[in-house]
């Protein structure tokens, strides 16, 4: 039992060292851990951890029972001392085993998170908007987003959030461009309306002038007609 625990603890320490430093072995170990966390492997790992925890509690209980018997004034021989040391050593090794297993799991999880964040930052850096008049273009491709989702399927929700934020930013830029275009069209329409109003006022003034000239001409024609009629009447007399 002790030999097995020592072997497992040394193996876990070796795994922690491999995960702590960037080496080719770390990439292989991460791929192996990714594979083992799929299917029924997590349930098996939890069952093993629960079994070790139960044994740990059993050894601690046995150690406390022997200690209590000694405190109550019972006989405490060399065998009891050996058993106490044995139980305490086993409980300590089991606790270290569980702690190192938890450390490996968390370290592996944070390494995956860090890799995902780095890839996300690369995509966000490539997501740039360039203005060409009223058109806006996006340099990042859909294939990059799909590759990011494939390589990091366990965090699709976060990726979808970032992709949604990027799409919203793009939509905001498009709406701003459309608003600018509509504003220009509105200003053009207002300028056309003002010009037409001025043109109508000019036409109305010309019409009034023509109407006044027409009235003058009519008066002149009437006066000429009267003069012509009077001169004609005098000739007839």
C-alpha positions in Angstrom: 0.0 0.0 0.0 2.7 2.4 0.9 4.8 1.6 -2.2 1.7 2.1 -4.4 1.0 5.5 -2.7 4.6 6.6 -3.1 4.6 5.6 -6.8 1.4 7.5 -7.4 2.7 10.6 -5.7 5.9 10.5 -7.6 4.0 10.1 -10.9 1.8 13.1 -10.0 4.8 15.2 -9.2 6.3 14.3 -12.5 3.1 15.3 -14.3 3.1 18.6 -12.4 6.6 19.3 -13.5 5.8 18.5 -17.1 2.7 20.8 -17.0 4.7 23.6 -15.3 7.2 24.1 -18.1 6.6 24.6 -21.8 8.1 21.5 -23.5 7.0 19.2 -26.3 6.0 16.7 -23.5 3.5 19.2 -22.1 1.6 19.4 -25.4 1.3 15.6 -25.5 0.3 15.4 -21.9 -2.4 18.0 -22.4 -3.8 16.1 -25.4 -3.7 12.9 -23.3 -5.6 14.7 -20.4 -8.1 16.1 -22.9 -8.8 12.6 -24.1 -9.1 11.1 -20.6 -11.6 13.8 -19.7 -14.1 12.5 -22.3 -16.6 9.7 -22.0 -16.7 7.7 -18.8 -13.1 8.7 -17.6 -14.3 11.6 -15.3 -16.7 9.3 -13.5 -14.0 6.7 -13.0 -11.6 9.4 -11.7 -14.3 10.7 -9.3 -15.0 7.1 -8.1 -11.2 6.6 -7.4 -11.0 9.9 -5.6 -14.0 9.0 -3.4 -12.5 5.6 -2.6 -9.2 7.2 -1.6 -11.0 9.8 0.5 -13.0 7.0 2.3 -9.8 5.2 3.1 -8.2 8.4 4.3 -11.1 8.9 6.7 -10.9 5.3 7.8 -7.1 5.6 8.6 -7.7 8.9 10.5 -10.5 7.3 12.5 -8.3 4.3 13.4 -5.5 6.7 14.4 -7.9 8.8 16.6 -9.3 5.6 18.2 -5.8 4.4 19.2 -5.0 7.9 20.5 -8.2 8.1 22.5 -7.6 4.7 24.1 -4.1 5.9 25.2 -5.6 9.1 26.6 -8.2 7.1 28.6 -5.3 5.3 30.4 -5.3 2.1 28.4 -2.3 0.1 27.6 -0.1 1.6 24.8 2.5 -0.8 23.5 5.0 -0.7 20.7 2.4 -2.3 18.3 0.0 0.5 18.9 2.8 3.0 18.2 3.7 1.2 15.0 0.0 1.2 14.0 -0.4 4.8 14.8 2.6 5.8 12.7 1.4 3.5 9.9 -2.1 4.9 9.8 -0.8 8.5 10.0 1.7 7.9 7.2 -1.0 6.3 5.0 -3.5 9.2 5.7 -0.8 11.8 4.9 0.1 10.1 1.7 -3.5 9.7 0.6 -4.1 13.4 1.4 -1.0 14.4 -0.7 -2.3 12.1 -3.5 -5.7 13.8 -3.6 -4.2 17.3 -3.3 -1.8 16.6 -6.2 -4.6 15.1 -8.3 -6.6 18.3 -7.8 -3.6 20.4 -8.6 -3.1 18.5 -11.9 -6.8 18.9 -12.8 -6.8 22.7 -12.1 -3.5 23.3 -13.8 -4.7 21.5 -16.9 -7.9 23.5 -16.9 -6.1 26.8 -16.6 -3.7 25.9 -19.4 -6.7 25.2 -21.7 -8.2 28.5 -20.6 -5.0 30.4 -21.3 -4.7 28.7 -24.8 -8.3 29.7 -25.6 -7.7 33.3 -24.4 -4.6 33.6 -26.6 -6.4 32.4 -29.7 -9.3 34.7 -28.9 -7.0 37.6 -28.6 -5.4 36.8 -31.9 -8.8 36.7 -33.6 -9.8 40.0 -31.9 -6.6 41.6 -33.1 -7.4 40.4 -36.6 -10.9 41.8 -36.3 -10.3 45.3 -37.7 -12.7 47.6 -39.4 -11.5 49.8 -42.3 -13.6 52.7 -43.7 -14.0 52.9 -47.5 -16.6 55.8 -47.8 -19.8 54.3 -46.4 -18.6 50.7 -46.6 -17.1 48.8 -43.7 -15.1 45.5 -44.2 -14.1 42.8 -41.6 -10.7 41.1 -42.0 -11.3 38.1 -39.8 -12.7 35.0 -41.6 -15.4 32.6 -40.6 -12.9 29.7 -40.9 -10.8 31.1 -38.1 -13.9 31.2 -35.8 -14.9 27.7 -36.7 -11.3 26.5 -36.1 -11.4 28.2 -32.7 -14.7 26.5 -31.9 -13.4 23.1 -33.0 -10.1 23.3 -31.0 -11.9 24.6 -27.9 -15.4 23.0 -27.9 -15.6 23.1 -24.1 -16.0 26.9 -24.2 -18.3 27.5 -27.1 -20.5 29.7 -25.0 -17.7 32.2 -24.4 -16.8 32.1 -28.1 -20.4 32.7 -29.1 -20.5 35.7 -26.8 -17.3 37.2 -28.3 -18.5 36.4 -31.8 -21.9 38.1 -31.0 -20.1 41.2 -29.6 -18.0 41.3 -32.8 -21.2 41.0 -34.9 -22.9 43.7 -32.9 -19.9 46.1 -33.3 -20.1 45.4 -37.1 -23.8 46.1 -37.0 -23.3 49.4 -35.1 -20.7 50.5 -37.7 -23.1 49.7 -40.5 -25.9 51.6 -38.7 -23.7 54.6 -38.2 -22.8 54.5 -41.9 -26.5 54.3 -42.8 -27.3 57.1 -40.4 -24.5 59.2 -42.0 -25.9 58.5 -45.5 -29.5 59.3 -44.4 -28.2 62.5 -42.8 -26.5 63.5 -46.1 -29.7 62.7 -48.0 -31.8 64.7 -45.6 -29.4 67.7 -45.9 -29.6 67.4 -49.7 -33.4 67.2 -49.7 -33.5 70.3 -47.4 -31.2 72.2 -49.7 -33.3 71.2 -52.7 -36.5 72.2 -50.9 -35.0 75.6 -50.1 -33.9 76.1 -53.7 -37.3 75.1 -55.0 -38.9 77.5 -52.5 -36.7 80.4 -53.7 -37.4 79.4 -57.3 -41.1 79.4 -56.6 -40.9 82.8 -55.0 -38.9 84.2 -58.0 -41.5 82.8 -60.4 -44.3 84.3 -58.3 -42.6 87.7 -58.4 -42.2 87.5 -62.1 -45.8 86.4 -62.4 -46.9 89.4 -60.4 -44.8 91.7 -62.5 -46.2 90.2 -65.7 -49.7 90.6 -64.3 -49.1 94.3 -63.5 -47.6 94.9 -67.0 -50.7 93.1 -68.4 -53.0 95.5 -66.5 -51.0 98.5 -67.7 -51.2 97.3 -71.3 -55.0 96.8 -71.0 -55.4 100.3 -69.6 -53.2 101.6 -72.5 -55.3 99.7 -75.0 -58.5 101.0 -73.5 -57.3 104.6 -73.6 -56.1 104.1 -77.2 -59.5 102.6 -78.1 -61.3 105.5 -76.6 -59.1 108.0 -78.4 -59.5 106.2 -81.7 -63.3 106.0 -81.1 -63.5 109.8 -80.4 -61.4 110.7 -83.3 -63.5 108.6 -85.6 -66.7 110.2 -84.3 -65.3 113.7 -85.0 -64.5 112.7 -88.6 -68.0 111.4 -89.2 -69.5 114.7 -88.0 
